[in-house]
Structure formats: structure tokens, C-alpha cells
Amino acid sequence: MAEETIKNLLPKFIGHLEEKGRSPSTVLAYRADLEQLIDFLKDKNKVLPSQAIATDIEAFRDSLLSQKYTPKSVSRKLNAVKTFFRWLVDQKHADRDVSRDVAHPKIEASMPKFLSPLEYRALRDVVRDDARIAAIVELILQTGMRISEVANLKSKNVSNSEIRIEAYATQPERTIPLNKPAQDTLDEYSKSRPKTNSPYVFVSKNGKPLATRNIRAAVDRYFQKAEIGGYSVNDLRTTFIVENLKRDVDLVVLSQIVGHKRLSTTERYLELAGVLSHGKKQKLEEL
């Protein structure tokens, strides 16, 4: 039986990820990362799994670094490559995993960033006239949702008092209290939301689900407009965690709401928040 090309095997791998319940944003990222690898190998006249060797994967990693991708981005792309090659071996499309011993680039550890009350109020001011982004910013600040969870949020999972996050990837289902400021911005957005049958809360002007990258880019623009550069949309989630820790919210409650698998992950934010106790309040604070 003729050996299939890596390019032809990619759709099968993507189907495997979808069957495993990986989030749409993860599937999209894996596809893009592996298409980069396929193009790189094609330039080396290597189109079959059996033609690839470990030094090819190392060269791909190094080429990304030379193109000024951050070590963190390269490491993420390398994770996609390693997952793909493990799948090739599992499915008998390759005899060995040539990516197994390829090292990740060294990533310098850095403390998460969070906005001060003055800064997130300034951000609120500049997004006020953009109902969709205002709702997204408020939702993350008041619930600590991940950007991918915001992008994949469905209307049926939003009530007046809580949001249900469906299980995805390795994350179990969880519910998050929805306070009045967040609910008010969602209600305001619903007035101008494009008419569409899409089940998703946040959609583009043509009614399609709003992609994570579009959310990130839009919020980045407003950070710049507010003249509080150096932040990203992910820092809004960190701000939610830090502010609730500062206001004595129970660490276990907070850990469950943000979807951390381990309590120790949430504990790392104690130093960032400048607090020593695990908190006592069982209810989230409004930011």
C-alpha cells in the first residue's frame, strides 16, 4: 500500500482532534501550525512521513525563532507537531516519532500582568461605544473566563444569574455566577447583535462566530486607544483573579470558577495579589 503524504494525512488528524472534543480554537491553531510544517518540509523535498527526520523538526523550530516568533509561540507550535507525529505512529503511518527528542526553546518565566482599577476603568471608557467589545471586556473582568470560552459561549448557556461553560478538551463543565454589570453589557450588546441563527453569543457583522484572534486584535486596539499598552486580553482574566484575591474571596471558590485543575495554580496568584490568606468570602466581588 502506497504511503500517504503528510499533507493528505493532516485532514485525518484534524478529524481525530475533533472526535476527541478539542476546542475549535485549538483545532484551528493545530491546523495552521502543521500547514507551516508541511510547507517547510516541502521546500526540503520531503512530503512523506518516512522522509522526515529529527533534524528537520529542529530546523523547523529554529526557522520559526529566526522569523521572530516568540519562544512561547514556537513551543506551542512544537506541541502541535509532537502531537501530530505521535498520532502518525499510533495510526501506523510512521514507524517512529522523529519529534520525540526535539527540545522546546527555553522560555523565560515571567509574572502574569494585571490591570489596576484606574487602568481597567480607562479601558471601559474607550470601549463604551462598541457594545460587542464592551460586553466581552466586562464579561472577562467580572467572570474570569478564558478568551476561548468567550468566543465559544452559546446563548443557551447564559441566564440572568449564571453562565454555563460546556466541557471541552480536558476541562469539565462548570458554572460561573453572572453579576449585574456583566449582564447589563450583554443586554446592551443584544440590542445591536446582527440577526443570525448562530448559537454563539458573539458574532461578526455577517453573523459568523467571532474568532478568538479577532477578539484579541479588537481588545488590543482599545488598549492602545486607552494609552495603556503592554497588556493583552489575557491580562483581564488575571485582573479578575487578583482583584478577587485582594478582596478576600475564598481561594477554593475562585479556583473552581476560573477552571484551574489544581488549587496550586490559583495559589500562585497570591503573591501577585500581595495577600497571604486564602480568603473567606464565598461570593465574587464586582470589579
Secondary structure, DSSP 8 states (H G I E B T S, - for coil): -----HHHHHHHHHHHHHHTT--HHHHHHHHHHHHHHHHHHHHTT--SGGG--HHHHHHHHHHHHHTT--HHHHHHHHHHHHHHHHHHHHTTS-SS-TTTT---------------HHHHHHHHHHHTT-HHHHHHHHHHHHH---HHHHHT-BGGGB-SSEEEE--BTTB--EEEE--HHHHHHHHHHHHH------SBSSB-TTS-B--HHHHHHHHHHHHHHTT--S--THHHHHHHHHHHHHTTB-HHHHHHHHT-SSHHHHHHHHHHHT--S---B-S----
